[in-house]
Amino acid sequence: MKRKDWRNLAGTVMWFFAGMALWGYALTLMERREEKQAREGHFPLESDDIRRYSIAIFAGILADILLGASLIAWLC
């Protein structure tokens, strides 16, 4: 695997867990981070990263909801 692929994978996993922990706020943080990175690096906003990380955040939120629901079902 190339270094860029590892960075993309690590970022996706990190935003998945951020989605689980921070829910919707993780999306705002990710957008701000990508905008700052593009501004400081003097390159255009990478829409593929935003799309990938958004999907990971929403998957994290969904996983958190499902884990919580299964825990509640298990306790009752």
Residue frames as a rotation matrix with the C-alpha (Angstrom) as fourth column:
MET 1
0.575 0.818 0.000 0.00
0.818 -0.575 0.000 0.00
0.000 0.000 -1.000 0.00
LYS 2
-0.154 -0.595 0.789 1.15
0.517 -0.729 -0.449 3.49
0.842 0.339 0.419 -0.76
ARG 3
-0.860 -0.249 -0.445 1.69
0.510 -0.403 -0.760 6.04
0.010 -0.881 0.473 1.97
LYS 4
-0.782 0.615 0.100 -1.29
-0.579 -0.777 0.247 8.10
0.230 0.136 0.964 0.76
ASP 5
-0.051 0.778 -0.627 -3.53
-0.169 0.612 0.773 5.03
0.984 0.146 0.101 0.97
TRP 6
-0.360 -0.159 -0.919 -2.43
0.806 0.444 -0.392 4.43
0.470 -0.882 -0.032 4.58
ARG 7
-0.992 -0.008 -0.124 -3.11
0.068 -0.873 -0.482 8.08
-0.104 -0.487 0.867 5.43
ASN 8
-0.473 0.877 -0.090 -6.58
-0.657 -0.283 0.699 7.88
0.587 0.389 0.710 3.87
LEU 9
0.012 0.444 -0.896 -7.34
0.283 0.858 0.430 4.66
0.959 -0.259 -0.115 5.76
ALA 10
-0.636 -0.320 -0.702 -6.09
0.752 -0.054 -0.657 6.08
0.172 -0.946 0.274 9.05
GLY 11
-0.949 0.309 0.059 -8.12
-0.313 -0.946 -0.085 9.26
0.030 -0.099 0.995 8.53
THR 12
-0.228 0.909 -0.348 -11.24
-0.451 0.218 0.865 7.29
0.863 0.354 0.360 7.72
VAL 13
-0.073 0.145 -0.987 -10.92
0.665 0.745 0.060 5.12
0.744 -0.651 -0.151 10.82
MET 14
-0.869 -0.308 -0.388 -10.20
0.495 -0.561 -0.663 8.17
-0.013 -0.768 0.640 12.98
TRP 15
-0.773 0.629 0.081 -13.28
-0.596 -0.765 0.245 10.02
0.216 0.142 0.966 11.70
PHE 16
-0.108 0.720 -0.685 -15.39
0.032 0.692 0.722 6.86
0.994 0.056 -0.098 12.20
PHE 17
-0.244 -0.043 -0.969 -14.51
0.909 0.337 -0.244 6.85
0.337 -0.940 -0.043 15.91
ALA 18
-0.990 -0.053 -0.129 -14.90
0.091 -0.948 -0.305 10.64
-0.106 -0.314 0.943 16.09
GLY 19
-0.476 0.877 -0.063 -18.41
-0.471 -0.193 0.861 10.17
0.743 0.439 0.505 14.69
MET 20
0.015 0.446 -0.895 -19.15
0.551 0.743 0.380 7.63
0.834 -0.499 -0.235 17.41
ALA 21
-0.434 -0.300 -0.850 -17.89
0.900 -0.180 -0.396 9.96
-0.035 -0.937 0.348 20.13
LEU 22
-0.834 -0.047 -0.550 -18.89
0.140 -0.982 -0.130 13.41
-0.533 -0.186 0.825 18.88
TRP 23
0.071 0.903 0.424 -21.82
0.729 0.243 -0.640 12.65
-0.681 0.355 -0.641 16.57
GLY 24
0.732 0.368 0.573 -22.72
0.679 -0.461 -0.572 15.64
0.054 0.808 -0.587 14.38
TYR 25
0.825 -0.471 -0.313 -20.01
-0.297 -0.831 0.470 17.88
-0.481 -0.295 -0.825 15.79
ALA 26
-0.015 -0.853 0.521 -17.40
0.304 0.493 0.815 15.61
-0.953 0.171 0.252 14.17
LEU 27
0.309 0.202 0.930 -18.72
0.948 0.019 -0.319 16.65
-0.082 0.979 -0.185 10.76
THR 28
0.992 0.053 0.113 -18.19
0.058 -0.998 -0.034 20.33
0.111 0.040 -0.993 11.58
LEU 29
0.492 -0.869 0.047 -14.68
-0.293 -0.115 0.949 19.63
-0.820 -0.481 -0.312 12.88
MET 30
-0.004 -0.478 0.878 -13.79
0.686 0.638 0.350 17.65
-0.728 0.604 0.326 9.77
GLU 31
0.633 0.306 0.712 -15.01
0.752 -0.460 -0.471 20.39
0.183 0.833 -0.521 7.43
ARG 32
0.951 -0.307 -0.037 -13.06
-0.276 -0.896 0.348 23.05
-0.140 -0.321 -0.937 9.32
ARG 33
0.261 -0.898 0.353 -9.93
-0.037 0.356 0.934 20.88
-0.965 -0.257 0.059 9.31
GLU 34
0.103 -0.179 0.978 -10.14
0.907 0.421 -0.019 20.23
-0.409 0.889 0.206 5.57
GLU 35
0.869 0.239 0.432 -10.69
0.407 -0.843 -0.351 23.94
0.280 0.481 -0.831 4.84
LYS 36
0.777 -0.629 -0.031 -7.73
-0.427 -0.562 0.708 24.92
-0.463 -0.537 -0.705 7.02
GLN 37
0.100 -0.750 0.654 -5.51
0.321 0.646 0.692 22.26
-0.942 0.140 0.305 5.45
ALA 38
0.347 0.094 0.933 -6.41
0.938 -0.005 -0.348 23.47
-0.028 0.996 -0.090 1.93
ARG 39
0.980 0.053 0.189 -5.88
0.061 -0.997 -0.037 27.11
0.187 0.048 -0.981 2.86
GLU 40
0.585 -0.806 0.087 -2.50
-0.448 -0.231 0.864 26.51
-0.676 -0.545 -0.496 4.50
GLY 41
-0.063 -0.612 0.789 -1.33
0.406 0.706 0.580 24.09
-0.912 0.357 0.204 1.80
HIS 42
-0.257 0.043 -0.965 -2.48
-0.633 -0.763 0.135 26.41
-0.730 0.645 0.223 -1.01
PHE 43
-0.994 0.065 -0.092 -4.38
-0.030 0.631 0.775 23.69
0.109 0.773 -0.625 -2.85
PRO 44
-0.332 0.943 0.033 -8.07
-0.665 -0.259 0.700 23.20
0.669 0.211 0.713 -3.63
LEU 45
-0.099 0.441 0.892 -10.44
-0.904 0.336 -0.266 21.54
-0.417 -0.832 0.366 -1.23
GLU 46
-0.898 -0.269 -0.348 -10.30
-0.393 0.847 0.358 17.76
0.198 0.458 -0.867 -1.68
SER 47
-0.052 0.993 0.103 -13.92
-0.986 -0.067 0.150 16.77
0.156 -0.094 0.983 -2.15
ASP 48
0.190 0.102 -0.977 -13.09
-0.209 0.976 0.061 13.04
0.959 0.193 0.207 -2.21
ASP 49
-0.805 -0.494 -0.328 -11.65
0.242 0.231 -0.942 13.28
0.542 -0.838 -0.066 1.32
ILE 50
-0.726 0.600 0.336 -14.69
-0.682 -0.569 -0.458 15.20
-0.084 -0.562 0.823 2.52
ARG 51
0.209 0.826 -0.523 -17.01
-0.822 0.438 0.363 12.60
0.529 0.354 0.771 0.99
ARG 52
-0.101 -0.343 -0.934 -15.03
0.107 0.930 -0.353 9.67
0.989 -0.136 -0.057 2.45
TYR 53
-0.941 -0.322 -0.099 -14.78
0.142 -0.113 -0.983 11.19
0.306 -0.940 0.152 5.92
SER 54
-0.464 0.851 0.245 -18.46
-0.883 -0.468 -0.042 12.21
0.079 -0.236 0.969 5.93
ILE 55
0.314 0.545 -0.777 -19.48
-0.478 0.798 0.367 8.63
0.820 0.257 0.511 5.17
ALA 56
-0.421 -0.558 -0.716 -17.17
0.369 0.615 -0.697 7.39
0.829 -0.557 -0.053 7.94
ILE 57
-0.940 0.111 0.322 -18.66
-0.325 -0.570 -0.754 9.88
0.100 -0.814 0.572 10.42
PHE 58
-0.042 0.999 -0.024 -22.23
-0.972 -0.035 0.232 8.89
0.231 0.033 0.972 9.56
ALA 59
0.198 0.028 -0.980 -21.28
-0.087 0.996 0.010 5.21
0.976 0.084 0.200 9.81
GLY 60
-0.796 -0.548 -0.257 -19.81
0.240 0.104 -0.965 5.93
0.556 -0.830 0.049 13.25
ILE 61
-0.653 0.647 0.394 -22.98
-0.757 -0.558 -0.340 7.68
0.000 -0.520 0.854 14.36
LEU 62
0.295 0.791 -0.536 -25.08
-0.763 0.532 0.366 4.76
0.574 0.301 0.761 13.09
ALA 63
-0.156 -0.445 -0.882 -22.80
0.197 0.861 -0.470 2.23
0.968 -0.247 -0.047 14.81
ASP 64
-0.961 -0.199 0.190 -23.10
-0.117 -0.329 -0.937 4.16
0.249 -0.923 0.293 18.06
ILE 65
-0.227 0.958 0.177 -26.89
-0.970 -0.238 0.041 4.21
0.081 -0.162 0.983 17.82
LEU 66
0.387 0.377 -0.842 -27.03
-0.442 0.877 0.189 0.48
0.809 0.299 0.506 17.05
LEU 67
-0.531 -0.635 -0.560 -24.64
0.255 0.511 -0.821 -0.36
0.808 -0.579 -0.110 19.89
GLY 68
-0.880 0.243 0.408 -26.70
-0.473 -0.524 -0.709 1.73
0.042 -0.817 0.576 22.30
ALA 69
0.101 0.981 -0.166 -29.95
-0.960 0.140 0.241 0.14
0.260 0.135 0.956 21.16
SER 70
0.213 -0.057 -0.975 -28.52
-0.097 0.992 -0.079 -3.36
0.972 0.112 0.205 21.46
LEU 71
-0.845 -0.521 -0.118 -27.22
0.102 0.061 -0.993 -2.57
0.525 -0.851 0.002 24.95
ILE 72
-0.554 0.733 0.394 -30.65
-0.829 -0.444 -0.341 -1.31
-0.075 -0.516 0.853 25.99
ALA 73
0.366 0.705 -0.608 -32.30
-0.744 0.614 0.264 -4.41
0.560 0.355 0.749 24.51
TRP 74
-0.193 -0.535 -0.823 -29.82
0.115 0.820 -0.560 -6.66
0.974 -0.203 -0.097 26.29
LEU 75
-0.957 -0.213 0.195 -30.42
-0.136 -0.261 -0.956 -4.95
0.255 -0.941 0.221 29.65
CYS 76
-0.334 0.916 0.224 -34.24
-0.942 -0.317 -0.109 -5.14
-0.029 -0.247 0.969 29.42
